[in-house]
Amino acid sequence: MPREELKMEGQGSVAVTVRKMNLTPKAIIHQKFGPKACYTVEEVQEPTQSECPGLCIPQKGPSLYRCRLELPDVLIVTDTFKKKKEAEQSAAEMALKKLGIHPATDNPTAMDLCDALVQRLKYLFSEEFLSSSHPLTGHLRGASRRAGDLCGSVPSSVFATFDTKLSNICKSLNPKVDSNPFLALPIITSAATRLSSSVLVSESRLSLQRLSPYPPEVFYSSSVQQSDSSERISVDAIYIPSSLDEHVRQVTLHLSSSGYYMDIIAEKLGVENGDRILLSRTLGKASSETRLYFAAPGYHLLEVSSDPGAVKDNPLEGSLNARASYFCGQVVHGDAIMASLGYTWRSKDLFHENLTLQLYYRLLVSTFPGGTYKLSREAVLAAELPSRFTTKAYWRGSFPKEVLSTFCRLHRLSEPAFSVISLPSPENCLSRVHKKVKLKDTSTSEMECLNERPNSMESGSTFRCEIKIYSKRRDLLMECSPTDLYKKQSDSVHNASLKVLSWLTAYFNNFGIPLEQLSSYGENLGIQLYPELFFREFVLYPYVGDNSIGRNAEQKLLESKCADMLYSLSEHGVFSLRVEGCDSGAYPSNGSLLCVSYSVILATEGKEMKELLEQKDEFEFEMGTGAVVSSLEAVVTQLSVGQSALFNTRLPPEYFVLAAGTDSGRILSFMSSRKLLPFSPQISNILFSVLSFTRMFSEH
């Protein structure tokens, strides 16, 4: 166990014992890359030699496994192994070696890391590196097309963003770099000063530049040569103002193959040049090139130290961009641009993709507790995350465990810790067995298979699940210990996940509600909250959320979605209901699986202008579980199979509407004109739905 000496003021040195957790290679990869690490395990059949060469009956050999690990900068393919886990750990170990990441057992000193940083920078400016397919080489070539004294100058932030090895060293020297990209710049600048004979450091411009030009045969080789054409490309991006009083809007970047795209973004942000632009981590799926671009704080770096690890954190100036910071989980000051463009491993050309306001709002909705479920059903306006899990056969969309895990990843929390407890069923109470199984990384299908194995759990057992939610620093934020028992492990896991998601939804929908009421609601669900740690993780949400989505009455926050709820149409926001079609006598009941077709339309008063927002055919949901918005479920209770309905309902929050509709400009013009009608709770912009109840399956 390593020992360190801690010198305390006014005292001698004190020996401190530091306990280090030895993480597996796969765990280290997860810490560094999270959901961007994609493991694919394939089964390989090993041929078996037959003892009878003349016998043509094929002989099946033992199954072996090969793992393919995809990271943003690395692709690893392993040899074959007898076990899947061995193949995955081998892939992770190979990736760590290739990335130069030191395992937890290796404890390099700060100076070791500084030396490694200097050597890495030296390699990045070498002729050998320029001939590679690394995304950073695109920036080196792009910077050579800059005008005047900017020619060849590469923003320091680009090195910190696109070179994984360099980024990991910076994070090792200062862990706060992960949440504040600006803090990597003084570390890189300090290291680059040790290469003064080959690298020019511009502290005021926050850039680095190779002193001697690259040889023409290297720079203009066929593998790296760029087009000489001055083709202009228009790319749609999203502008996110730091002021919450200003709306997020779509902008167009006019790129040129003869220029450097970082300068174009800087111009759009009103910044002098691209050297002062910072980049966030990628947003969305692992293969995405979507990032936030924003200006560095408006002051010089502190004095350059010979020890990069000794650079102190600078107090950031300027206004915090709460919306942008919430999206990427990093400190963003000033206005920001969300754009999908950059150089990749796949091509030497500049990648670019248009972004829309709809995509922005869909990304926002995905960060809400039930947002992933809504998107998985492609029904942002109609679907709701059900309050309980009854059976896999009647469930539609992403499973609750998957939804909770995705929520934690998007908010950069640790993976939820699931613990399934096995208890004897009442009829087997004479045999007292109590088993606890931790299922931290077990998929739903694997849990169900485990439940079916005769030796995995005692036959006739019942199960309940406990869940713990940790921060990335492994601080316990909340734990759920419900007492409900289920016959299947998977049912206990999914229902416990729904309880956590229900509480999170209550918080997200009512962030102004007193802590006592949130705690009381949590107690009803078997949830214990650690408020100080929890609120620290979600401190920015109130600036991007909309309190109007919450139910105002306190008692409604605490009431569950009861299966026997008596629907009052006006209470659920249903106005001017009109039912069409003959009464078939087949009415829905709780527990039935219903199939409907619907459309949701935004209209002005008098329906003079209409805009289709969402439309679904053959949309299935289970009645009585809260799987759809209350207005839709309330109307369905009034219909029999074969009937249809037309009704008006309240306008949901703006971001749900914009996430559903494709023509954001037209939708915004509709919503900006809404006014309160005299003596009426309705507004001039209303939603009305055409609902057709097509069929019903009997209760399971």
C-alpha positions, 0 to 999 in steps of 0.5 A, spaced: 500 500 500 503 506 497 505 511 503 505 519 501 508 524 506 504 530 507 507 536 510 502 540 514 504 548 516 507 548 523 508 541 523 513 536 521 511 531 515 506 526 516 506 519 513 499 518 510 497 511 508 493 512 501 488 506 499 488 505 492 482 501 488 485 496 483 480 497 477 480 492 472 482 495 465 474 495 463 473 499 469 478 504 467 476 504 460 469 506 462 471 511 467 475 515 461 470 514 455 463 512 459 458 510 453 463 512 448 466 505 449 463 500 444 464 493 445 462 487 440 463 480 442 462 475 436 462 467 437 468 464 433 467 456 432 474 453 432 474 447 427 475 440 430 479 435 426 475 428 425 478 422 428 475 419 421 478 423 415 473 419 410 467 421 415 464 427 412 459 429 418 461 436 420 464 436 428 462 442 432 468 445 436 468 449 442 466 456 442 471 461 442 470 469 443 473 475 440 472 482 442 472 488 438 472 495 442 471 501 438 473 508 442 473 515 439 480 514 437 482 507 437 479 500 434 481 494 438 480 487 435 483 481 440 485 474 439 480 469 441 478 467 448 474 461 452 470 466 455 466 473 453 469 477 459 476 475 458 475 477 451 473 484 453 478 485 458 483 483 453 480 489 449 480 494 454 487 492 456 490 493 449 486 499 448 489 502 455 496 500 452 495 503 445 492 510 449 498 510 454 493 510 460 497 508 466 493 503 470 491 504 477 497 500 480 502 504 476 503 511 480 507 516 475 509 522 479 507 529 476 514 530 473 513 523 469 506 526 467 509 532 465 515 529 461 510 524 457 506 531 455 512 534 452 514 528 449 507 527 446 507 534 444 514 533 440 511 527 436 504 531 434 509 536 431 513 531 427 513 529 420 511 522 422 505 524 425 503 529 419 503 522 415 498 519 419 490 519 419 489 522 426 484 527 426 489 532 429 493 532 422 487 535 419 487 541 423 495 542 422 493 542 415 487 547 416 491 552 420 496 552 414 491 555 410 490 561 415 492 568 413 497 573 415 501 571 422 496 566 424 498 561 418 500 555 421 498 557 428 493 551 431 489 553 437 491 549 444 484 547 445 484 543 439 490 539 442 487 538 448 480 536 445 482 531 439 488 527 442 486 522 447 493 521 450 494 528 451 488 529 454 488 524 459 495 526 461 492 533 463 486 530 466 491 526 471 495 533 472 488 536 474 482 532 474 478 539 474 480 539 466 474 534 465 469 539 467 473 545 465 476 545 458 480 551 459 484 548 465 488 544 460 490 550 456 495 552 461 498 545 462 499 545 455 502 551 454 507 550 460 509 543 457 510 547 450 515 552 453 520 546 454 520 545 446 522 552 444 527 550 439 521 547 435 515 550 437 512 557 438 508 558 444 503 564 443 500 565 450 496 571 448 493 567 442 492 561 446 496 557 440 502 553 438 505 553 432 511 549 429 517 553 427 520 550 421 515 549 415 514 541 414 518 539 408 513 539 401 514 532 400 511 530 407 506 536 407 503 535 400 504 527 399 498 524 396 495 521 403 494 528 406 493 533 400 487 537 400 483 540 395 486 547 392 478 549 390 475 554 394 468 551 394 464 554 399 459 549 404 453 552 408 452 548 414 446 549 419 448 550 426 445 552 433 446 558 437 445 558 444 446 565 447 448 565 454 442 570 456 436 566 458 432 571 455 434 570 448 432 564 444 436 558 442 436 559 434 439 556 428 445 559 424 448 558 418 456 557 418 459 558 411 465 554 410 471 554 405 476 549 403 481 554 403 480 557 410 480 554 417 473 552 420 475 554 427 476 561 424 469 561 421 466 559 428 470 565 432 467 570 427 460 567 428 461 568 436 464 575 435 471 572 437 477 575 434 480 568 431 479 561 432 485 561 437 481 563 442 475 558 441 474 552 446 471 545 444 466 541 449 466 533 449 462 530 443 454 530 444 449 525 443 451 518 440 459 515 440 460 516 433 457 523 433 462 529 431 457 534 435 460 539 439 459 546 443 464 551 441 465 557 445 470 563 447 475 562 452 475 567 458 477 574 456 484 574 459 491 571 459 494 565 462 497 566 469 505 566 469 508 560 465 510 555 470 516 550 469 511 545 472 505 544 468 502 540 474 503 546 479 498 551 474 493 554 479 485 554 477 483 561 474 477 564 476 473 564 470 470 571 468 464 572 464 457 570 464 455 562 465 452 559 459 447 555 463 444 551 457 450 549 454 453 547 460 448 543 462 448 539 455 455 538 455 457 537 463 462 542 462 463 549 464 461 554 458 462 561 459 459 566 454 455 564 447 456 558 444 455 554 438 453 547 437 455 544 430 457 537 427 463 538 423 470 536 424 476 532 422 475 524 423 479 518 423 475 516 417 476 521 412 482 526 411 476 531 408 472 536 413 466 532 416 460 536 416 452 535 418 446 540 418 443 541 425 436 543 426 432 546 432 428 539 432 435 535 434 437 540 439 430 540 443 430 532 442 437 532 445 434 536 451 428 532 452 433 525 452 436 528 458 429 528 462 428 522 466 422 519 461 425 523 455 429 517 453 423 513 453 419 518 449 424 518 444 424 510 444 417 510 442 417 516 437 411 519 441 414 525 444 407 528 445 403 522 446 407 517 450 409 517 458 414 513 462 409 508 465 408 508 473 409 500 473 412 494 469 407 489 469 409 484 463 414 484 458 409 482 453 405 488 454 411 493 455 413 497 449 419 502 448 426 502 452 425 498 458 426 501 465 433 499 467 435 501 460 432 508 461 435 509 468 442 507 465 441 512 460 439 517 464 445 516 469 450 516 463 447 522 460 448 526 466 455 523 467 453 519 473 456 512 475 452 506 472 446 505 477 448 499 482 442 494 482 442 488 487 437 483 487 435 480 493 432 473 493 426 471 498 422 465 500 415 465 497 410 464 502 408 457 500 416 455 501 417 459 508 419 453 511 425 453 507 428 460 509 433 462 504 436 469 503 440 471 497 443 477 495 446 478 487 449 484 485 447 486 478 451 492 476 452 491 469 447 485 467 442 486 461 435 485 462 436 479 457 441 476 462 437 477 468 431 473 465 436 468 463 439 467 470 432 467 473 430 461 468 436 457 470 435 451 475 441 452 479 441 460 479 436 461 484 431 457 489 425 455 485 419 458 488 423 464 490 420 471 490 425 477 489 426 485 490 431 490 487 435 495 491 438 501 487 443 505 488 445 512 484 452 514 485 456 520 482 462 520 478 466 521 484 462 515 487 458 519 492 452 516 494 446 520 491 440 516 492 438 509 494 431 505 493 429 500 497 422 498 495 419 492 499 415 490 493 416 482 491 416 479 484 416 472 482 421 474 476 428 478 477 427 482 471 420 484 474 423 487 480 429 490 477 424 494 472 419 496 477 425 499 482 427 502 476 421 506 475 420 508 482 427 511 481 425 514 475 418 517 478 421 520 483 426 524 478 421 526 474 417 529 480 423 533 481 425 535 474 417 537 473 417 541 480 424 543 482 421 549 486 417 544 491 420 544 498 425 538 500 420 536 505 415 534 500 420 531 495 423 527 501 416 525 503 414 522 496 421 519 496 419 515 502 413 513 499 417 509 494 422 507 498 427 512 496 432 515 501 435 522 498 442 525 500 440 532 498 446 536 498 450 531 494 444 530 489 442 537 488 450 539 486 449 534 480 443 537 478 445 545 479 444 547 472 437 544 471 433 549 473 435 554 468 433 549 462 427 546 465 420 548 465 416 548 471 410 548 467 410 541 466 409 539 473 403 538 476 401 545 481 397 541 486 401 539 491 397 533 493 397 531 485 405 530 486 404 525 491 398 521 488 400 515 484 397 513 477 392 509 480 389 504 476 382 505 478 382 513 477 376 516 475 377 520 469 374 527 469 376 530 462 376 537 464 381 535 470 386 532 465 386 538 460 381 535 455 376 540 452 370 540 446 371 532 445 367 530 439 366 522 439 364 519 432 363 512 430 358 507 432 358 504 439 361 497 439 360 495 446 367 493 447 370 498 452 377 498 454 379 496 461 385 497 466 391 492 464 388 491 456 393 492 451 390 498 446 392 500 439 390 507 437 392 511 431 392 519 432 395 525 430 397 531 434 396 538 430 398 545 433 392 550 431 391 557 432 384 560 434 379 558 429 383 553 426 385 558 421 392 555 421 394 548 422 401 545 423 402 537 424 406 535 430 406 528 431 402 522 427 402 515 429 399 509 426 398 502 430 400 505 437 400 500 442 400 502 450 397 498 456 391 501 459 391 504 466 399 504 467 400 511 465 403 509 458 400 515 455 399 523 457 393 523 461 388 527 456 389 521 451 388 516 456 382 520 459 379 520 452 380 513 450 376 511 456 370 514 453 371 510 446 369 503 444 373 499 439 372 502 432 370 509 434 374 516 433 375 522 437 377 529 436 378 534 442 382 540 444 387 540 450 393 544 453 399 546 450 405 542 453 412 545 454 415 549 448 421 544 448 416 538 447 413 541 441 419 543 438 422 536 439 416 533 436 415 538 430 419 538 424 418 546 422 421 549 428 420 556 424 413 555 423 412 552 430 415 558 433 411 563 430 405 560 432 407 559 439 410 567 439 403 569 438 399 566 443 395 570 448 390 568 453 383 569 451 378 573 455 374 569 461 378 562 458 383 558 461 385 556 454 390 560 449 389 562 442 394 556 440 391 550 442 393 542 440 387 538 438 388 530 436 384 526 432 384 519 435 382 512 432 381 506 437 382 501 432 383 494 437 384 492 444 387 485 446 384 482 453 387 483 459 393 479 461 
